[in-house]
Amino acid sequence: PNWDLQLEQNKLDFARRWVIRPDFVTLFPVTMTAATYVDRLFSVSGAIPTASERNAAISAFGAGAAEGRAQALLSVTNSSSVVNRHFNAAFVMMQYLGYLRRMPDDAPDNNLAGFDFWLNKLNQFNGDFQKAEMVKGFLVSGEFRGRFGP
Protein backbone atom coordinates (compact mmCIF):
# COMPACT_ATOMS: atom_id res chain seq x y z
CA PRO A 1 0.00 0.00 0.00
CA ASN A 2 1.02 3.58 -0.68
CA TRP A 3 3.89 2.51 -2.94
CA ASP A 4 3.59 5.73 -4.92
CA LEU A 5 4.04 7.85 -1.79
CA GLN A 6 7.00 5.70 -0.73
CA LEU A 7 8.58 6.12 -4.17
CA GLU A 8 8.25 9.91 -4.01
CA GLN A 9 9.69 9.92 -0.49
CA ASN A 10 12.62 7.79 -1.62
CA LYS A 11 13.32 10.18 -4.51
CA LEU A 12 13.27 13.14 -2.16
CA ASP A 13 15.55 11.38 0.33
CA PHE A 14 17.98 10.60 -2.47
CA ALA A 15 17.91 14.21 -3.71
CA ARG A 16 18.51 15.50 -0.17
CA ARG A 17 21.59 13.33 0.15
CA TRP A 18 22.74 14.29 -3.35
CA VAL A 19 22.65 18.06 -2.86
CA ILE A 20 24.86 17.92 0.24
CA ARG A 21 27.60 15.87 -1.43
CA PRO A 22 30.87 17.83 -1.48
CA ASP A 23 31.30 17.47 -5.25
CA PHE A 24 27.77 18.79 -5.84
CA VAL A 25 28.26 21.71 -3.45
CA THR A 26 31.49 22.59 -5.27
CA LEU A 27 29.55 22.92 -8.53
CA PHE A 28 26.46 24.43 -6.91
CA PRO A 29 27.58 26.44 -3.86
CA VAL A 30 25.02 26.88 -1.10
CA THR A 31 25.38 30.66 -1.51
CA MET A 32 23.64 30.59 -4.92
CA THR A 33 20.30 32.30 -5.25
CA ALA A 34 17.33 30.18 -6.27
CA ALA A 35 17.35 31.58 -9.81
CA THR A 36 21.09 31.07 -10.27
CA TYR A 37 20.90 27.53 -8.88
CA VAL A 38 17.99 26.57 -11.12
CA ASP A 39 19.54 28.19 -14.18
CA ARG A 40 22.78 26.29 -13.61
CA LEU A 41 20.91 23.01 -13.14
CA PHE A 42 19.15 23.48 -16.47
CA SER A 43 22.38 24.58 -18.12
CA VAL A 44 24.26 21.49 -16.95
CA SER A 45 21.38 19.32 -18.17
CA GLY A 46 21.66 20.82 -21.64
CA ALA A 47 17.92 21.47 -21.68
CA ILE A 48 16.24 24.78 -22.27
CA PRO A 49 13.35 25.14 -19.84
CA THR A 50 10.03 26.72 -20.50
CA ALA A 51 9.26 29.75 -18.38
CA SER A 52 6.82 27.72 -16.30
CA GLU A 53 9.39 24.95 -15.68
CA ARG A 54 11.97 27.50 -14.57
CA ASN A 55 9.46 29.27 -12.32
CA ALA A 56 8.28 25.97 -10.82
CA ALA A 57 11.86 24.99 -9.95
CA ILE A 58 12.58 28.40 -8.42
CA SER A 59 9.38 28.12 -6.41
CA ALA A 60 10.34 24.59 -5.29
CA PHE A 61 13.65 25.99 -4.01
CA GLY A 62 11.66 27.93 -1.42
CA ALA A 63 13.86 29.03 1.46
CA GLY A 64 16.77 26.98 0.17
CA ALA A 65 18.93 24.80 2.40
CA ALA A 66 19.16 21.10 1.59
CA GLU A 67 15.38 20.67 1.40
CA GLY A 68 14.84 23.51 -1.05
CA ARG A 69 17.83 22.55 -3.15
CA ALA A 70 16.58 18.95 -3.31
CA GLN A 71 13.06 20.03 -4.26
CA ALA A 72 14.42 22.30 -7.00
CA LEU A 73 16.69 19.53 -8.29
CA LEU A 74 13.74 17.17 -8.55
CA SER A 75 11.65 19.84 -10.25
CA VAL A 76 14.36 20.33 -12.87
CA THR A 77 15.07 16.63 -13.44
CA ASN A 78 11.36 15.86 -13.74
CA SER A 79 10.66 18.71 -16.15
CA SER A 80 9.56 17.79 -19.65
CA SER A 81 12.48 19.75 -21.09
CA VAL A 82 15.08 17.64 -19.27
CA VAL A 83 13.22 14.36 -19.76
CA ASN A 84 12.82 14.99 -23.49
CA ARG A 85 16.46 16.05 -23.82
CA HIS A 86 17.79 12.83 -22.29
CA PHE A 87 15.16 10.15 -22.90
CA ASN A 88 16.57 8.68 -26.12
CA ALA A 89 20.14 8.52 -24.83
CA ALA A 90 18.91 6.87 -21.62
CA PHE A 91 16.89 4.39 -23.67
CA VAL A 92 19.94 3.42 -25.74
CA MET A 93 22.02 3.07 -22.56
CA MET A 94 19.31 0.81 -21.14
CA GLN A 95 19.66 -1.47 -24.18
CA TYR A 96 23.38 -1.85 -23.61
CA LEU A 97 22.99 -2.48 -19.89
CA GLY A 98 19.93 -4.69 -20.24
CA TYR A 99 20.79 -6.82 -23.27
CA LEU A 100 24.56 -6.75 -23.46
CA ARG A 101 25.21 -6.23 -19.73
CA ARG A 102 27.97 -3.73 -20.39
CA MET A 103 28.72 -0.06 -20.90
CA PRO A 104 28.63 1.12 -24.52
CA ASP A 105 32.36 1.88 -24.61
CA ASP A 106 33.46 -1.39 -23.01
CA ALA A 107 35.01 -4.17 -25.12
CA PRO A 108 34.44 -5.24 -27.78
CA ASP A 109 33.65 -1.69 -28.96
CA ASN A 110 36.04 0.33 -26.79
CA ASN A 111 34.40 3.49 -28.12
CA LEU A 112 30.96 5.05 -28.41
CA ALA A 113 30.45 4.38 -32.13
CA GLY A 114 27.74 1.77 -31.51
CA PHE A 115 26.00 3.95 -28.95
CA ASP A 116 26.09 6.91 -31.33
CA PHE A 117 24.75 4.74 -34.16
CA TRP A 118 21.76 3.61 -32.14
CA LEU A 119 21.10 7.06 -30.69
CA ASN A 120 21.13 8.59 -34.18
CA LYS A 121 18.85 5.85 -35.47
CA LEU A 122 16.43 6.30 -32.57
CA ASN A 123 16.44 10.07 -33.14
CA GLN A 124 15.74 9.53 -36.87
CA PHE A 125 12.61 7.63 -35.91
CA ASN A 126 11.56 10.26 -33.35
CA GLY A 127 12.10 7.90 -30.44
CA ASP A 128 10.07 5.04 -31.92
CA PHE A 129 12.30 2.10 -30.95
CA GLN A 130 10.08 -0.36 -32.82
CA LYS A 131 10.46 1.42 -36.15
CA ALA A 132 14.18 1.83 -35.46
CA GLU A 133 14.28 -1.96 -34.92
CA MET A 134 16.39 -1.30 -31.90
CA VAL A 135 15.46 -4.25 -29.66
CA LYS A 136 15.65 -6.59 -32.64
CA GLY A 137 19.09 -5.21 -33.48
CA PHE A 138 20.40 -6.02 -30.01
CA LEU A 139 18.77 -9.45 -29.86
CA VAL A 140 20.13 -10.63 -33.20
CA SER A 141 23.58 -9.10 -32.72
CA GLY A 142 26.51 -11.47 -32.82
CA GLU A 143 27.60 -10.22 -29.41
CA PHE A 144 24.26 -10.99 -27.76
CA ARG A 145 23.84 -14.35 -29.45
CA GLY A 146 27.43 -15.35 -28.76
CA ARG A 147 27.22 -14.50 -25.08
CA PHE A 148 23.64 -15.37 -24.21
CA GLY A 149 22.24 -17.46 -27.07
CA PRO A 150 21.97 -21.22 -27.34
N, C-alpha and C positions, 0 to 999 in steps of 0.2 A: 504493500500500500504506500501511496505517496512517493512513488519512485521518481516522479517528475520534480517534486520539491527537493528530494534528496540530490538529484542530479544537479539542479541549479545551485544548491548549497555547496556541493563538491566543487563546482566550477568557481564559485566565489572564493572558497577556501584556497583553491589553487592559485587564483589571481592574487589574493592577499599575500601569499607566500612569495609569489613571483616578483611583485613590485618592491619587496624589501631586499631582494637579492643584491649584493654589492655590485655585480656587473650591470644590473638593470639601473640601479641608482646612479652609477657612473654615467650612463647614457641619458638618463632622465632624472636629473637632480631634484631633490625634494623641494628646492626653492623655486621651481618652475611654476608659473601661473597655470591655471586650468587651460586657458586657450593655448598657451605655448606647449604644454604637455600633450594636449589632444592633437594639435597640429603636427607635432613631431611624431606621435604615434602613427598618424595617417601617412606622413611622409616616409617613414621607415617601411610601412606596409606597401608603399608604391601605389596606393589607391587614392583617388581623388574623391573626397566625400561630398555628398550633397550638403546643402546648408542645414537641412534638418538633422542629418546624421552628425554633423559637427556640433550643432547646438545641443543635441541629445547627449553627446559624450561630455561636453562641457558641463551640462546640467548634472550628469551622473557624478562628476568629479566632486560636486558639492563643496564641502569645507576642506577637502583634500585629505591629507594623511594617508595611511595605507588603505583605509576603506574607500575613500574617494578615488584614489589612484587605481585601485582594483576595479571599482565600478566603471570608471572611464575606460580602462583597458578592455573590459568585457564589452562595453558599448561599441568601441571601435572594432574589435575583432568580430563581433556579431553583426556589424553593419553590412548591408547588401553590397556596398562598394568594395569592402575588403573581401567578403566571401566570393563575389564574382571575379575579383582580380586573381584569386588564388585557387579557385575550385578545380580548374582543369589540371594544373600542375600537381595538386594534391591527389587528384584521381589517378594520374599517371604514376605517381610515387606509390600509391596504394597497390597498383598492379605489380610493380616490381617487388614490393614487400610481401604481398599476398601470394602471388603465383611463383615468383622466382626466389623468394626468401632472401633477398639481398638488396643492397643499395644500387642505384643505377650505375654508379661509376666503379663498382667493384668488378673483379675479374668475372667473366672473361672480357668485358668491355674496357675497363680501366679508363673510361671517359664518359662524357654525357651525351654522346652521339645518339645512342638508342633512345634515351629519355627525350632528347630534343626532337627526334623523329616522331615519337608518339605524341608528344605535346603539340607539335605542329599539325599532325594529322587530326588530333582531337579538336584543335582550334579551327581547322578547315571545315569540320563538320559541326561547328557551333556547339561543341560539347556533347554531341550525340555519339556515345561510345559504341552503340550498335552499328550505326552507319559507318563509323570509322573502323569497324571490325577489330576493335581493340582487344577484347577478351579472347576472341578467336585467335588473334595473332599471338598472344602469349601462350595459349593452350597448345597450339600446333608448333610452337617454336622448338627448334632442335634442343635448345638448352632445357626447356621445361620437360620435354619428352625424354631426354637423356637422363635427367636427374630424378624425375618423378613418375615417368611412364612405365608401362609393363616391360 
